[in-house]
Amino acid sequence: MTQRVELAAVMDRLAIDALITEYAVTVDDGDWDGYRRLFASDGRADYRSAGGIEGSAQDVADWLAETMALFPMRQHLISNRKLRFEHLEQDTGDSAHVQADYFNPMRMAARPGGAEPDGTAPDFECGGRYGFAVVRTRGGWRMRRVTVTEKWRRTRSA
């Protein structure tokens, strides 16, 4: 592999890493327009294992906007990223797959009437694994598919 190819692969890795970090930030911040922009035009997401839906980035963003309103505090942590490029004759291709673990602590919205004794709502935590299929577009790397595989969840009183 030449230095030029190695540098291009490093730059692609950094760009894909930034894309996945931006994914977490847009969900945590409730930036649903930003979420939609992370996807390729044919991008889809599958949240069924976590009780959600599967659909276009637009449909999933609309569903997330409604669902995440139940959790005003979110802190989405994505780690253990394993990236694999599609290769063609030892040259980096224009698509890649990323497997990454997530831990997602959230604070639930207070129930109407203040049912919690001290006014705080319970915490909801979940974890699992993401599968990201990404593709190089004219606008940079974008997500073609996100698949959530939830492995565990729990609710804890504050």
Residue, then its C-alpha position, 0 to 999 in steps of 0.5 A: m500500500t502506498q503512503r497516499v492510499e494509507l493517508a486516504a484510508v486514515m482520512d476516511r476512518l476519521a470522517i466515518d468516526a466523526l459521522i458516528t459521533e455526530y449521529a450520537v450528538t444529534v440524537d442526544d440534542g434532538d436535532w432531527d434535521g441534523y439526524r436526517r442529513l447524516f443519511a444518504s438519500d436511500g438511508r434507513a434505520d432499524y430500531r425494532s429490537a429496542g421497541g421502535i420502528e424500521g423505515s426511511a431516515q425521515d420516518v425514523a427521525d419523526w418517530l424519534a422526535e416523538t419518542m425521545a420527548l419522553f426522555p429530556m436528558r439523554q447521553h448516548l455513548i458509542s464505543n468499541r468501534k470496529l470498522r471494515f472497508e469494502h475492498l476492491e483490488q486492495d484499494t479502499g472502496d466507497s462503502a464500509h461497515v461499522q460495528a459499535d457498542y452503545f450505552n445510553p443513560m436517559r432521564m425520563a420526563a416527570r410524570p404529570g402530578g409529580a408522582e415522584p416524592d422528590g420531584t425527580a423522574p427515574d433513569f432509564e438505561c439501555g445498551g447494545r450494539y449498532g451496525f452502521a453501513v456507510v457510503r461515500t457520497r458527493g457530500g462526504w460519508r453518509m449512513r445507508r443503514v443503521t441497525v440497533t440491537e438492544k441487549w439490555r435495559r433497566t429503569r432505576s429510581a433517582 
